[in-house]
Amino acid sequence: MALTPELTNALSTSTTWREYQSKLLKEGLRIEIPFWKLDIGDLSDFKFFKCDFQTIIFKNTNLDNCTFCDCTFLNCIFENVSFVDAKLIDCRMKTSDIKSIVIRNTDISKCQFENSTFTDIELKDSIMQETNINGGIVNLLRGTNISLFSTTFNTIKFNNINNESYTIRNLKISKCSFANLSLSRTELVDCLFEDILVLKGNLFTSNANTCKIIRPDIKEFSFSDCNFFSGQFIDVDLNEFQINKIGLLGSSLINCKWPKQEYSINFIGKYIPAINLLRQPVEDVQGLTPNLRAEIRRAQLVEEMVKTNKSPLKKFVIWFWAVTSEYGRSISRLTTLCITVIFILSILFWLFSIPCIYWQTPKLWIIDWYPLVKNLFISIKYIALNFIGIENLSETKNYQQEVISIITRVVGLIFFGLWIGIAVNKFGSPS
């Protein structure tokens, strides 16, 4: 059903429309506008109140400074339409198609959008307050200086979102997916993000205050110079959240999966830091178990120590500490090293106890092997007891053995002291 002649005449100018609309509104009637195709039209300065648009096509149309209040749009198409200094207040849009739209200085408040498709939308200097968007798809949204207040997005597919200078308050996004999302210089306040899927995106130079993030699924996302103040993270996999690049001051993390926070030391003493270590002091974050808190604090202290100590002597001491016990963390590593040192010193002590005749006649090593093996075990026993300080140094037979005995006693004292210190620290700490 097309427009009636009376309705067509009323829509010819903003003045005739205002008179026609006022008459019907005084009678308490809503205005029905059925199938209407407007191509290269101008409806600037028009004001629509309580209008029901059905199967309307606005193409190449100027809707600048236009007002829609308490209106409904069903199966409508907006293409190459300009909304500048416009208002959409308490409107409802369902199964409509909006594409190639420029929205600037526009107030979109208390509106409902259901199962609609938004394609190639340019949104600038506008406000969206208490607006709900349910279902549908958003493709290629570019926004600058946008304010979102008390707005809800539910079950939306967002593709190619590129926005900057957003102010977003009381925004609720639930069960939505995002692909190619890019946000910069964005302020998020009192927002809720629940069960969202982010396939690819980035967030730069942005802050989030008192926001709640629940069960996000983040496939590929990068952060730079971002802070989350006094927020809540619930059921979040922090491996995907790059906590080494964001601030979490005063935030609470509940039932979250933490990335490995512990550093590692290879066999030559090289320090290998945790890939995704918490950036700020662990005291700034709430909801951590005592063991996890101790693990993060220890890793942070070690990283700070490695970075700040540059003098050769300190670097050598730190290297020795790393090789022997992984900075006081591994008793098993220290014990293994002690056994290795004892074995090496025992071999040296044993070699210097072998009579010269054995070196002059190599065949004796095979013919008379038993005394040599027996002497080896005696050397191991002597060095092991000397290592822990309970063997007599006077039992040495030559000055080489005496030097080895003294070295064994000194090294043993050092390693034994390290072992006691590590054991007390390890078993006396919460972890």
C-alpha positions in Angstrom: 0.0 0.0 0.0 1.5 3.3 -1.1 1.1 6.8 0.4 -2.3 8.4 0.2 -2.6 11.7 -1.7 -3.3 13.5 1.6 -0.1 12.0 3.2 2.0 12.7 0.1 0.9 16.3 0.2 1.6 16.6 3.9 5.1 15.3 3.5 5.9 17.8 0.7 7.3 20.4 3.1 8.1 20.6 6.8 5.4 23.2 7.4 2.6 21.1 5.9 3.8 18.1 7.7 3.9 19.9 11.1 0.2 21.0 10.6 -0.9 17.5 9.4 0.9 15.8 12.3 -0.4 18.2 15.0 -4.0 17.6 13.9 -3.7 13.8 14.3 -1.7 14.0 17.5 -4.4 16.1 19.1 -6.9 13.4 18.3 -4.6 10.9 20.1 -3.8 8.9 16.9 -0.5 7.4 15.8 0.5 8.1 12.2 1.0 5.2 9.9 3.3 5.8 6.9 3.2 2.7 4.7 5.5 1.9 1.7 7.4 5.0 0.7 10.4 5.2 -1.5 12.3 8.5 -1.3 15.3 8.8 -3.6 17.5 11.9 -3.5 15.1 13.5 -1.1 15.4 16.2 1.6 13.6 15.8 4.9 15.9 18.2 6.9 14.2 20.0 9.8 11.3 17.5 9.7 10.0 16.3 13.1 8.2 13.0 13.3 6.3 12.1 16.5 4.5 8.8 17.1 4.9 7.7 13.5 4.9 4.0 12.3 7.1 3.6 9.2 6.7 0.3 7.4 8.8 -0.8 4.4 10.3 2.7 3.9 13.2 3.2 1.6 15.3 6.3 2.3 18.1 6.5 -0.4 20.4 9.4 -0.9 18.3 11.3 1.5 19.1 14.3 3.7 17.8 13.8 7.3 19.9 16.6 8.9 18.4 18.3 11.9 15.6 15.8 11.7 13.7 14.5 14.8 12.2 11.1 15.3 10.4 10.6 18.6 8.4 7.5 19.7 8.6 6.2 16.1 8.7 2.6 14.8 10.6 1.4 11.7 9.7 -2.1 10.3 11.5 -3.5 7.3 13.0 -0.2 6.4 16.1 0.6 4.3 18.4 3.6 4.9 21.1 4.0 2.3 23.5 6.9 1.8 21.5 8.9 4.3 22.9 11.8 6.3 22.0 12.3 10.0 23.6 15.5 11.2 22.3 17.4 14.2 19.5 14.9 14.3 17.6 13.1 17.1 16.2 9.6 17.4 14.4 9.5 20.8 12.5 6.4 22.1 12.3 4.8 18.6 12.1 1.1 17.7 13.6 -0.4 14.6 13.2 -4.0 13.6 14.5 -6.1 10.7 15.8 -3.0 8.9 18.9 -2.4 6.7 21.0 0.7 7.4 24.1 1.2 5.2 26.5 3.9 4.1 25.2 6.3 6.7 26.9 9.4 8.2 25.6 10.2 11.7 27.1 13.4 13.2 26.1 15.4 16.2 23.1 13.1 16.6 21.2 12.1 19.8 20.1 8.5 19.8 18.4 7.9 23.1 16.0 5.3 24.5 15.8 3.5 21.2 15.3 -0.2 20.4 17.0 -1.9 17.5 16.2 -5.5 16.8 17.6 -7.9 14.2 18.8 -5.0 12.0 21.9 -4.8 9.8 24.3 -1.8 10.0 26.9 -1.5 7.2 29.5 1.2 6.6 28.4 3.5 9.4 30.3 6.7 10.2 29.4 7.9 13.7 30.9 11.2 15.0 30.3 13.5 17.9 27.1 11.7 18.9 25.3 10.4 22.0 23.6 7.1 22.4 21.8 6.9 25.8 19.7 4.1 27.2 19.5 2.5 23.8 19.3 -1.3 23.3 20.4 -3.2 20.2 19.4 -6.9 20.1 20.4 -9.3 17.3 21.6 -8.3 13.9 25.0 -7.5 12.4 27.2 -4.4 12.5 29.7 -4.2 9.6 32.4 -1.5 9.2 31.6 1.0 12.0 33.8 4.1 12.2 33.3 6.3 15.2 34.9 9.4 16.7 33.9 11.3 19.9 31.0 9.1 20.8 29.2 9.0 24.2 27.4 5.8 25.0 25.3 5.9 28.2 23.3 3.0 29.7 23.3 1.2 26.3 22.9 -2.5 25.8 24.2 -4.7 22.9 22.9 -8.2 22.9 23.7 -11.0 20.5 25.3 -8.7 17.9 28.0 -9.6 15.3 30.4 -6.6 15.0 32.8 -6.6 12.0 35.5 -4.0 11.2 34.9 -1.6 14.1 37.4 1.3 14.1 36.6 4.0 16.7 38.5 6.6 18.7 37.8 9.2 21.4 34.8 7.3 22.8 33.2 8.0 26.2 31.2 5.0 27.1 29.1 4.8 30.3 26.8 2.0 31.6 27.3 0.1 28.4 26.1 -3.6 28.5 27.4 -6.0 25.8 26.2 -9.6 26.1 26.8 -12.6 23.7 28.2 -10.4 21.0 31.1 -11.1 18.6 33.7 -8.7 17.4 36.0 -9.0 14.4 38.7 -6.4 13.5 37.9 -4.2 16.5 40.1 -1.2 17.0 39.5 1.3 19.8 41.8 4.2 20.8 41.6 7.0 23.4 38.4 5.4 24.8 37.0 5.9 28.3 34.9 3.1 29.6 32.9 3.6 32.9 30.6 1.2 34.7 30.3 -1.2 31.7 29.5 -4.8 31.5 31.0 -7.2 28.9 29.6 -10.8 29.2 30.2 -13.8 27.0 31.8 -11.7 24.2 33.9 -13.2 21.4 36.8 -11.1 20.0 38.4 -12.6 16.9 40.9 -9.8 16.3 41.4 -6.3 17.6 43.4 -3.8 19.6 42.9 -1.2 22.3 45.3 1.8 22.6 45.7 4.6 25.1 42.4 3.8 26.9 41.1 3.5 30.4 38.3 1.4 31.9 36.8 2.3 35.3 34.7 0.0 37.5 33.9 -2.3 34.5 33.0 -6.0 34.7 34.3 -8.6 32.2 32.8 -12.0 32.4 33.8 -15.1 30.4 35.3 -13.4 27.3 36.7 -15.4 24.5 39.6 -13.5 23.0 41.4 -15.0 20.1 43.8 -12.3 19.0 43.9 -8.9 20.8 46.6 -6.4 21.6 46.8 -3.7 24.3 49.0 -0.7 24.6 49.0 1.9 27.4 45.7 0.7 28.8 44.5 0.7 32.4 41.6 -1.1 34.1 40.8 0.6 37.4 38.7 -1.1 40.1 37.3 -3.6 37.7 36.1 -7.2 38.0 37.4 -10.1 35.9 35.3 -13.2 36.3 36.2 -16.5 34.5 38.8 -14.8 32.3 41.7 -16.6 30.6 44.5 -14.1 31.3 46.8 -15.8 28.8 44.8 -13.9 26.2 44.6 -10.6 28.1 48.3 -9.5 28.1 48.4 -8.5 31.8 52.1 -7.6 31.2 50.9 -4.6 29.1 47.9 -3.3 31.1 47.3 -1.8 34.5 44.9 -3.5 36.9 45.0 -1.1 39.8 42.4 -2.0 42.4 40.8 -4.7 40.2 39.5 -8.0 41.4 40.2 -11.2 39.6 37.8 -14.1 40.4 38.2 -17.6 39.2 40.6 -16.5 36.4 43.1 -18.7 34.6 46.5 -17.1 35.2 49.4 -17.4 32.7 52.6 -18.8 34.1 54.1 -16.2 36.4 57.3 -18.1 37.3 60.6 -17.4 35.6 63.0 -20.1 34.6 66.8 -20.6 34.7 68.6 -22.8 32.1 71.6 -24.9 33.0 74.2 -22.2 32.3 72.3 -19.7 34.5 70.5 -17.6 31.9 67.4 -15.9 33.2 64.3 -16.5 31.2 61.4 -14.2 32.4 57.8 -15.1 32.4 56.1 -14.2 29.1 53.0 -12.6 30.6 54.1 -11.4 34.1 51.8 -9.0 36.0 52.8 -5.5 35.3 52.0 -3.5 38.5 52.7 -4.5 42.1 50.8 -7.6 43.1 49.3 -5.7 46.1 47.3 -3.6 43.7 45.2 -6.7 42.6 42.5 -8.4 44.6 41.2 -11.9 44.6 44.6 -13.8 44.4 45.3 -16.9 46.4 48.3 -16.6 48.9 50.4 -19.0 46.8 49.7 -17.2 43.6 50.4 -13.8 45.2 53.8 -15.2 46.6 54.7 -16.6 43.1 54.0 -13.3 41.3 55.8 -11.3 43.9 58.9 -13.5 43.8 59.0 -13.3 40.0 58.6 -9.5 40.0 61.4 -9.2 42.6 63.7 -11.4 40.5 63.0 -9.5 37.3 63.7 -6.2 39.1 66.9 -7.6 40.5 68.2 -8.8 37.1 67.4 -5.5 35.4 68.9 -3.1 38.0 72.2 -4.9 38.9 74.7 -4.0 36.3 78.1 -4.1 38.1 80.4 -7.1 37.1 80.6 -8.3 40.7 76.9 -8.2 41.3 76.2 -9.8 38.0 78.6 -12.6 38.8 77.0 -13.2 42.2 73.5 -13.2 40.6 74.7 -15.6 37.9 76.2 -18.0 40.6 73.0 -17.8 42.6 71.0 -18.6 39.4 73.2 -21.6 38.4 73.3 -23.1 41.9 69.6 -22.7 43.0 67.6 -20.7 40.5 67.7 -17.6 42.8 67.0 -19.7 45.9 64.0 -21.4 44.5 65.3 -25.0 43.8 66.7 -27.2 46.5 66.9 -30.1 44.0 69.1 -28.1 41.7 71.4 -27.1 44.5 71.5 -30.7 45.7 72.3 -32.0 42.2 75.1 -29.5 41.9 76.5 -30.4 45.3 76.6 -34.1 44.3 78.3 -33.2 41.0 80.9 -31.0 42.7 81.6 -33.8 45.3 82.1 -36.3 42.5 84.5 -34.1 40.5 86.6 -33.3 43.6 86.6 -37.0 44.5 88.0 -37.9 41.1 90.7 -35.3 41.4 91.5 -36.4 45.0 91.7 -40.0 43.8 93.9 -39.3 40.9 96.5 -37.6 43.1 96.4 -40.6 45.4 97.4 -43.1 42.7 101.1 -44.2 43.0 103.6 -43.2 40.2 104.1 -46.8 39.2 100.6 -46.9 37.7 101.3 -43.9 35.5 104.6 -45.4 34.4 103.1 -48.8 33.6 99.6 -48.4 32.2 98.9 -52.2 32.2 98.7 -52.1 36.0 95.4 -50.2 35.6 93.9 -53.4 34.2 95.9 -56.0 36.1 95.6 -54.4 39.6 92.2 -52.7 39.3 90.7 -53.6 42.6 92.9 -51.4 44.8 92.2 -48.5 42.5 88.4 -49.0 42.7 88.6 -49.4 46.5 90.6 -46.2 46.8 88.1 -44.4 44.6 85.3 -45.2 47.0 87.5 -44.1 49.9 88.2 -40.8 48.1 84.4 -40.2 47.5 83.7 -40.9 51.2 86.5 -38.6 52.4 85.5 -35.8 50.0 81.8 -36.1 50.9 82.5 -36.0 54.7 84.9 -33.1 54.2 82.3 -31.3 52.1 80.0 -31.2 55.1 82.9 -30.4 57.4 83.3 -33.6 59.5 86.5 -35.1 58.1 90.1 -34.5 59.3 92.2 -32.5 56.8 95.4 -34.2 58.1 94.6 -37.5 56.2 95.9 -36.1 53.0 99.1 -37.7 51.5 100.4 -34.8 49.4 100.0 -31.1 48.9 97.7 -31.6 45.9 95.3 -33.5 48.0 95.6 -31.0 50.8 94.7 -28.2 48.3 91.7 -30.2 47.1 90.6 -30.8 50.7 90.8 -27.1 51.5 88.8 -26.3 48.4 86.3 -29.0 49.3 85.8 -27.6 52.8 85.3 -24.0 51.6 82.9 -24.9 48.8 81.1 -27.2 51.1 80.5 -24.4 53.7 79.2 -22.1 50.9 76.9 -24.7 49.4 75.7 -26.0 52.8 74.9 -22.4 53.9 73.0 -21.9 50.6 71.1 -25.2 51.2 70.0 -24.2 54.7 68.9 -20.7 53.6 66.9 -22.1 50.7 65.3 -24.8 52.8 64.2 -22.3 55.5 62.9 -19.8 52.9 61.1 -22.5 50.9 59.4 -24.4 53.7 58.8 -21.3 55.7 57.0 -19.3 52.9 53.3 -19.7 52.0 54.2 -21.3 48.6 
